[in-house]
């Protein structure tokens, strides 16, 4: 990873997609394992799914400042982004694509 960030390599070593770019599996190889790496929300591994087909044209160094991340993020699950407020509130509303959701809950406000 260091070589990629420094511009010495074109690809990230230690990262494989055995089923190809449209596959559902990714394999990560680490130089060293830390004790906290075995638990969820450890800070070492980003656990959120990122849609490759949506973000593949964004260079890595611009990823966190990209409008595709900041203003028009994609979500998986029963809710999608409706409004993003400057005061770190997030409003999601129910999509019609997933049917196993409690129909009485139509909006979700995260503060």
C-alpha positions as CSV (number, residue, x, y, z in Angstrom):
1,X,0.0,0.0,0.0
2,X,2.8,2.4,0.8
3,X,4.3,2.0,-2.6
4,X,1.0,2.8,-4.2
5,X,0.5,6.0,-2.1
6,X,4.0,7.2,-2.9
7,X,3.4,6.7,-6.6
8,X,6.0,3.9,-7.0
9,X,3.4,1.3,-8.0
10,X,0.4,1.4,-10.3
11,X,-1.5,-1.2,-8.3
12,X,-2.1,-2.0,-4.6
13,X,-0.1,-5.0,-3.5
14,X,-1.8,-7.3,-1.0
15,X,-5.3,-6.7,-2.5
16,X,-7.0,-9.3,-4.7
17,X,-10.4,-9.6,-6.4
18,X,-10.5,-13.4,-7.2
19,X,-13.8,-13.2,-9.0
20,X,-12.9,-10.1,-11.0
21,X,-14.1,-6.5,-10.7
22,X,-17.7,-7.5,-10.7
23,X,-17.2,-10.2,-8.1
24,X,-18.5,-10.3,-4.6
25,X,-15.2,-11.2,-2.9
26,X,-12.1,-9.3,-1.9
27,X,-8.9,-10.7,-0.3
28,X,-6.6,-8.6,1.8
29,X,-3.0,-9.6,2.7
30,X,-1.3,-7.9,5.6
31,X,2.4,-7.5,6.3
32,X,1.7,-7.7,10.1
33,X,-1.5,-8.5,12.1
34,X,-2.4,-6.4,15.1
35,X,-4.5,-7.8,17.9
36,X,-7.4,-5.5,17.2
37,X,-7.7,-6.6,13.6
38,X,-9.8,-9.6,14.6
39,X,-12.7,-7.5,15.8
40,X,-15.2,-5.4,14.0
41,X,-15.0,-1.6,14.0
42,X,-11.3,-1.8,14.7
43,X,-10.2,1.2,12.7
44,X,-7.8,-0.9,10.5
45,X,-10.2,-2.0,7.9
46,X,-13.0,0.1,6.3
47,X,-16.1,-2.1,6.7
48,X,-18.5,-0.2,4.5
49,X,-19.3,-1.4,1.0
50,X,-18.1,0.9,-1.8
51,X,-19.6,0.3,-5.2
52,X,-16.7,-0.1,-7.7
53,X,-18.8,0.7,-10.7
54,X,-19.8,4.1,-9.3
55,X,-16.3,5.1,-7.9
56,X,-13.9,3.6,-10.4
57,X,-13.3,6.9,-12.3
58,X,-12.4,8.8,-9.1
59,X,-8.7,8.9,-8.4
60,X,-7.8,7.6,-4.9
61,X,-6.3,10.9,-3.7
62,X,-9.6,12.7,-4.6
63,X,-11.9,10.0,-3.2
64,X,-12.8,11.6,0.1
65,X,-13.4,15.1,-1.4
66,X,-15.3,13.8,-4.4
67,X,-18.9,14.8,-4.9
68,X,-19.7,11.1,-5.3
69,X,-18.8,10.6,-1.7
70,X,-19.7,14.0,-0.2
71,X,-22.9,15.0,-2.1
72,X,-24.2,12.0,-4.0
73,X,-23.2,8.9,-2.1
74,X,-24.7,5.5,-3.0
75,X,-26.2,3.4,-0.2
76,X,-27.2,-0.2,0.1
77,X,-30.2,-1.2,2.2
78,X,-33.7,0.1,2.6
79,X,-32.9,3.8,2.8
80,X,-31.3,6.3,0.5
81,X,-30.1,9.9,1.0
82,X,-32.7,12.6,0.7
83,X,-31.0,15.6,2.3
84,X,-27.6,16.3,3.7
85,X,-27.5,19.1,6.2
86,X,-24.3,21.1,7.0
87,X,-24.8,20.5,10.7
88,X,-23.9,16.8,10.3
89,X,-27.5,15.5,10.2
90,X,-28.4,12.9,7.7
91,X,-32.0,12.3,6.4
92,X,-32.8,9.1,4.6
93,X,-36.2,8.0,3.2
94,X,-37.5,4.6,2.3
95,X,-36.8,3.1,-1.1
96,X,-39.3,1.0,-2.9
97,X,-36.8,-1.7,-4.0
98,X,-36.6,-3.6,-0.7
99,X,-39.9,-5.0,0.6
100,X,-38.8,-6.5,4.0
101,X,-38.9,-3.1,5.7
102,X,-41.5,-1.9,8.3
103,X,-43.8,0.1,6.1
104,X,-44.8,2.5,9.0
105,X,-41.2,3.8,9.2
106,X,-40.8,6.0,6.1
107,X,-37.9,8.3,7.2
108,X,-34.8,8.0,9.2
109,X,-33.0,11.1,10.7
110,X,-29.4,10.5,11.9
111,X,-27.9,13.3,14.0
